[in-house]
């Protein structure tokens, strides 16, 4: 068995793939070229949309300034930076949405209140 085949086998044994399709092709004696793409054949530049985890009700204690981050409930499969926007809804007095910080902020002054119909949209800036 020649050295290229031995190295290729050692490489393949050490390689673990999950959902990416892997194609190997020899490019000269000592080089192995790797092309990764999605299993659907869309290539390495295929963009996947941001993913949300369920978010429970956001609540604050009246008179206590606080914030609740939504960042832990949001991810991008391609690790793209995300922007988050909120629809045109009236939040309770003293509550704002900090898009840059991906969080709801309560100033501790606002009275009791609630809002329904809040829609958050995540965007990775790619089509």
N, C-alpha and C positions, 0 to 999 in steps of 0.2 A: 504494500500500500504506500502510495507516495505521500510526501509531506503536506501537500495542499489538501488532500482528502482527510488526512489525520487532523489537521487544524480545523477544517470545515466541520468534521464530526464533533470535535471538542466544543466548537462554537455552538453548534446546534443543540448539544446536550445541555449547555449552560443557559441557553435562551429559553425564556418562558414567555409565551404570547397569551394574551387574553382575547380581546375581540378584534385585534388588528390582523389583517391578512398579511402574510409575509412571503415575499418572493425572493429567492436567492439566485444569483447568476454569477458565474466565474468571469472575471475580467482580468485575464493575464494569469500568470503562474501563482503569485502569492497574494492576490487580492480577491476578496469576496465582497460583492456589492449588495446592499440591502435596500429594498423598496418597501415601505410600510404604507398601508392604506386601510380603509374600512373594508369589512367583509363584503360590502355591497359594491366594491369596485369603484368607489367615488374618488379615490386618490387621497394623498396626504393632506390636501387643502380642504377636504370636506368639513363644513362647519355644522356643528350640532347646536340646537337652541339651548338657552339657559334652562336649568331645571329647578323647580320649587319643591320644597318639602311643605307639608301642611303647617300652617301657622295658627296657633290657638288665639283666642281673643287677647287683645292687648289691653291691659288694665293698669291704672295708676292709682295711688292713694292720694286723696285730696290733701293739699298742703305740703306734700313731699315732692320736691323736684326730682325728676328721674328720667331715664331714657331706656328704651327697649330697642335693641338691635335686631334687624331682620336678616343681617348678613349670614348667620348660621343656617338659615332656611333656604339659601340661594347658592347655586353653584353653576359653573359652566364646564361642560365635559372637555372643551378644548382649552381650558384655563385662560380664556379671554377675559380682559377686564370688563366689568359690567356696570352699566348705569341703571338706576331704578327711578321710575317716575310714578307719581300718584295721580289718579284721575281728579277731576274738578269736583271734589266733595268737601263739604264744610266739616272740619274736625271740631271737636269740643273746644271750648274756650281754654286757652293756655297750652293746647297741644299743637305741635307743628311736626311736619315731616322733613327731616334733614336728608335730602337725597344723596349728598356727597358722603355722609356718614352712614347711609343706609339704616336710619333709625328714626323712631318716633321719640319726640322730646316733649316732656311736660315741665312747665315752668314752676309748678307748685302753687300757682296763684289761681288758676282757673277753677270755676265751679264744677259741680258734678255734671256730666253729660255723656252722651254716646253718639256714635256715628254709624250709619249703615251704608252699604253700597261702596265701601272703600275697595278700590281696585289698584293693585300695584303691578307695574309692568317692568320686566327686566329686559335689557337690550345689550347685546355684545357688540353692536355696531357693524355686524356683518349680515349679509343677506342669507 
